[in-house]
C-alpha cells in the first residue's frame, strides 16, 4: 500500500470540495470516531470521504502510523467504497479471504472485521463512518444503531463545515482572481481607440482608392493632390498596422488572463504542479509585472498533486501577489523566482523573497496562514527567508 494519496481528484469528485477536505483532523469529528471505537469495542474508527480513485480519512482513531500519516488509500483497496456504491451500511464479520473484498488492508494491516454507515453531503452518500477490528467481530443490533446515530452527528458536522468554509473559499478566489480581472480590463481598454484609429486609416485608404479609380477612367488629379493622397494613405496604412498589432497583443493578454481565471472558476481534474504554478503566475501577472514579472523555469520535478486546482492556483497567485506588493513597498524591482523541491510525500514550490524585510514577510505569513491553516493538502513554511508552498503529491503505485 502506498504511503500517500495515490490518485487524482477528478471532475466526478465535485461534491468533495475544499470544504469537505479541509479540517482533516476536526476536533468534533475526532471525538465522534473515538466514541464509535469505544461504543463498538473496536480498535479503529474512521470518517472517510470516498472519491473516484481516493479514500480520504477525514477523521481517524487507532490507525497505524503509516495510514495516519498518509490520510488515505486508493479507493480500490477500501471497504468504504462498497458503502458509497450501494448507499447502504456494510458489515464484514471476517473479511479474510472473502470473495470480492479487497485483501490489501487484511494482509498488510491485519484488519478482519468492518462495519460502515453511510455519511452524506447534500443528500449524496460520500463516504462512511466505520469501525474496524483486527479480530473477527459480529456486531450487535445495538452497536449498529449506535453507529448509525453517530453517523447522523457526522452528517451534521459536515454540513457545518461546508457552510463555514465557503465564505473563506470565496474570499480566497476573489483575492486570486482580482489581478487577472484587472489584466483583462487593462487589455481591453486600448482596443476601442485602436479600432477607431483603424477606421480613420481605412477612410484615408478609401480616398486614395477613389483617386486611383478616377485616374483609371481618365479623370487625372493634380500631382500635388495625388502625392498628398498617397502620403496620407501610407501613413494610414502604418497606423492601421500598428493598431492591429496593439489589438493582437491586447487580445493575447486578455486570453491569457481568461485562461488563468478558468483555473479558478472551472473545476478540473488537473493536478500537475506545473499547471497550477503556471495558472497562479498568470493570475497574478497584473501585479507581478510591475516588479519585473515571475521567472518559472521548466520544473525538473513535476508531480501530480492532490490539491484541487482551484485551491492550488489561488494560493500560488495570492502568494505571488503578496510578494510583488512587498517588493513594491520595499522599492525593489526584480523578477520573482520560483523553483521546486522534491520532499518525498510533498512538493515544495519555492518562491524567493529573502530580500524582503522581516516585517513584510510577517505580513505575507499571516495572510497565508488564514487560508492554509486547516487545509489537509497544502501548507507553507519559511526557509532561509523564502516561502515554500508544500503540496501533497500523488505517489505512483510501487
N, C-alpha and C positions, 0 to 999 in steps of 0.2 A: 504493500500500500504506500502511496506517495505521502510525503510529509507536508504537503501544501495543497491548497485547492488546485485541481488539475484540469479544469475545463473553463471555457469562456462563458461570460454572460451572453445571452442571445436575445434576439427580438422576441422570442417566446417567453422571456423572463421579465416582461414589462411589469407584471404585478409585484415583482420583487425589487422594488425601487430602493433608493438610498434610505428612505425612511425605515424600511424593514431591515435592511442590512446594517444600519447604524446601531449604536449601543450594543456591541457584541456581547458585553457582559453586564447587561442591565440588571440593577440590583433587585428589582421586583421579580424579574424572570428567574434570576438565580435562586431566590427564596422559594419560588414555586417548584423548581426542579429538585431542590434539596428536600422539600416536603414530599414530593412524589416518591423519591427514593426511600424516604423514611416510612411513609404510609404503606408502600407496596413491598417493603422489605427487600429492596433491590439495591445493588451497589452502584448502579449507574442510572442517571436520568438525563434527558436531553430535551431541549426545544430545537427542532430542526426546521429549516426552510429548504425545500427541495426544488431546485431549478432544473433546466433542461439537461444539464450534464453534471451539476454540482449539488451536493448536500452540504448546507452550511449550518454549523452549530451556533445558534443564536444565544443559547444558554446551556450550560452543562454542569454536571456534578459527577465526580467519581471517574472521570476519563483518565486513560493513561496519559503520560506526559506528552507523548508523540501526537496523539489525537487532539489533546487540549491545545497544543501549540499550533497545529495545522488549522484548527477551527472548521474542519470539514473533510469530506471524502468525495470521490466521484459518486455520482448518482447510482451507477450500475452495481456498486458493492453494498448499497444501503438496503436496510429493511423498510425504511420510511417511504421509499419510492412506491411501495405497494399501497400504503395508506393514501397517498396522493392519487395514484392511478384509479383506485376503487372508490375513493372518498368515504371509506369505512374503516372502523377500527381493525387492527390486526393483532392476533395473538399467535406466538410461536412458543410452544411449551418446550420443545427441544429442536433447535434449528440444525443441529449437526446431521449432515447427510440428507436433509430434506430436499426432494426434487424441486427445482425451480427457485430455490432460495440461495442467494449468493453465499459462498462459504468463506470469503476473504476475512470477514470480521470474526467468524468462528475460528478459523485456523490461526490467524495472526494475533488475535486479542482475546481468545478464549470465551467469546460470547456464546451462550447457549440458548437463553430464553429472551423473549421480547414481547412487550405489549405497547401498542401505539394508538393514540387517539388523534383524530384529525384536528388541526387548527386552521383557522380561516382568516382571510383578509378580503374585505369587500365581497363577502359571501362566496369566496372561492377557496377551496382547500389548497393550502400552500406548503403544508408540512405536517409535523406531528409533535405532540408531547408524548414522550415514550420513556419506558424504563427497560433496562437490560440486566440480565443476570448471567453470571458465569457458571451457574448450575441449572439443570432443567427446573422449570418453575411453572406450575399450573396456577393461574391467577383466579381468585375467587370472584364471585359476583360483586361483593362489596368493594374489593380492590378495583375492579373495572369501573364501578360507579364513582369511586373516589378520583380515579384518574380522569374520568370524563368531567367531573366538577372542576378539577384543576385546569383542564384544557379550556374550559369556559373562562377561567381567570386569565389564561394566556391570551385568549382572543380579545378580552377587554384591554389588556395591557398593550397589545399590538396596535389596537385602534388608537389608544392614547399616543403612542409613539409616532404613528403616522401623522396625526394631527399636529403634534408639537414640532416635528422636524420639517414639515412642509414650509413653514414660514422662513426658516433659515435657508432651506433649499432655494426658495425664490430670491432671497437676498443675495445669495452667492451667485446665482445665474445673472441677476441684474448687474452686479459688480463686474462679472466677467464679460458680459455682453455689451456693456456701455461703450467701451473704447471701439469695439467693432462697429457698433451702430453709428458712432461719430465718424468712423472711417468711411462708411457708406455715404453719410451725409456730405462729408468733405469731398468725396469722389464725385458725387452727383452735381455739386454746386457749379463747376466750370462747364458742364455740358450745355446748359441752356445758352449762355453767351457765345460759346463756340459754335453752336448751331446757328445763332443769329449772324455771326461772322461769316459762316459758310454760305448763308442765304445772300448776304451782301456780295460775296465773291461770285456767286452764281449769276447775280444780276449783271455784274461787270463783264463776265464771260459771255452772257447773253447779248449784251450791247455789241461786243466785238464780233460775235457771230452774225448779228444783223448787218453790220458794216461789210463783212465778207460776202454776205448774201447779196447786198446791193451792188457790190463790185462785180460779182458774178453776172449780174444782169445789166451791166454797163453803166450803172449809176455810181461813178467814181467819187469818193470823198476826197478832200484835200489831203496832202501828205501829212500836214500837221495834225489834222483830225485822226487820220489813220495811225500815226505814230503815238499820239496820246492814248487812243483806244487800246492799242497793242500793249503799251506800258501798263495801263490800268489792268488789262487782262492778265499780264504776267504777275503783277503784284497781287491781284485777286487769287490767282492760282496758288501762289506761295502761301497766302493766308489760309486758303482752303485746305492745303496740305497740312499746315501747322495745326489748324483746328481739328482736322480729322485725327492727327496724331495725338493731340491732347485728349480727344474724346476716347480714343482707343486705350490710352494709359489710364484714364479715369475709370473706364469701364472695367479694365482688368483689376484695378484696385478694389472696385466695388464687388466684383465677382469673388475675389479672394476673401474679402470680409464676409460676404454672404456664405461662402463655403465654410468659413470658420464658425459662423453662427449656427450652421447646420449641426455641428458637433455638440452644440449646447441645447438646441431645441428639438432635434430629431433623434430619438433613441436609436441606438445601433449596437450591433454585436462586436464592434471594433474593440481591439484592445491590445494592438501593438503599441509599445511605448512610444515609438517614433511618430505614430499617428496622433496621439493625444499631445505629444510635445509640439508637433508642427501646428496643430489646431490651437493650442494655447498661445504659441508665438503669434499666429495670425490674429487671434482675438485681441491681443494686447498691442498690436503694431501701431495703432494711432498714438499711443502714449510712448512706446519704446523708441519710435523713430526719432523723437526729439533728443534722446540721449545717445543716438548712434545706431540703434537697432539691436537685434539679437543674433548672435552667432550660434547656429545649431549645426554642427558638423554631422556627417553620417555616423550613426551610432554603431560602435563596434559590438555592443551588447544590446540586442533589441528584442526582449522577450514579450510574450503576451502577458497582460496584467489583468488582475481580477477586478480592478477598479472600474466602475461603469464609466463609459465615455464622457457623459455629461459632467460628472463629478471631476474626473481626471483633468480634462481640458480646462474646466473652470478654475480649478485650484492652480494650475500652471499659469493661466492667464492672470489671475489675481496676484500671484507671486511676482511675475514679471512687471506688472503694473506698479506694484508697491516698490519694487527695486528701482524702476525707472523714475518714479516720483522722488525716491530717496536721493538718486543721483542729481536730480534737478535741484532739490533743496541744498545739496552739498556743492552745487555749481560744478559738477563733474560731467564730462562728455566723453563717453566711450561705449563701445559695444558691450552688451551684457552677454557673457559667455555661458553656454550650457554644455554639460557633458554627462556621461552616465557611468555608474559603477555597479558591478555585479556583487551583491551582498547575500548570496546564497538564496534565501527564500524571499528576498526583496531586491528590487532595482532602485538604486538611488539616482535620481535626476538632480545633478548638482548645478545650482545657479549661483554664479560668483557675485559676491557683494562684499568682499573683505575690505574694500577701501571705503565703505560707508562707516559712519560713526556708530558707536555702541548704542547711542540713543535712537538713531534711525533704525538700526537692526532690531532694537527692542520693540519699536512700533510695528515692524513687519511681523515679528514673532507673535505679538499679542493678536494681531488680525488673523494670522494663520491658525492660531490655537482656537479661535472662535469657530472655525469651520472644519477642523480636523480632529478635535479632541475626542470625539465619540465615533469616529469612522473606523471600522474594522479593517479596511483595505488600503488606507493611506494615512501616513503620519509624516512628521518632519523633524529635523534636528539641525542645530548649528554645529558645523565642524570647521575650525580654523576661520571663523567669520563668514563662511559660505553656507547657503541654505541647501540642505539635502532633503528633497521630497522623496519619501520612501513608499514605493508601490508594491503591494503583494503581487507575486508573479505566478504564472501558470507553469507548473513543473511537468515535464514530459514523463510519460509512464516509463518506469525502469523495467 
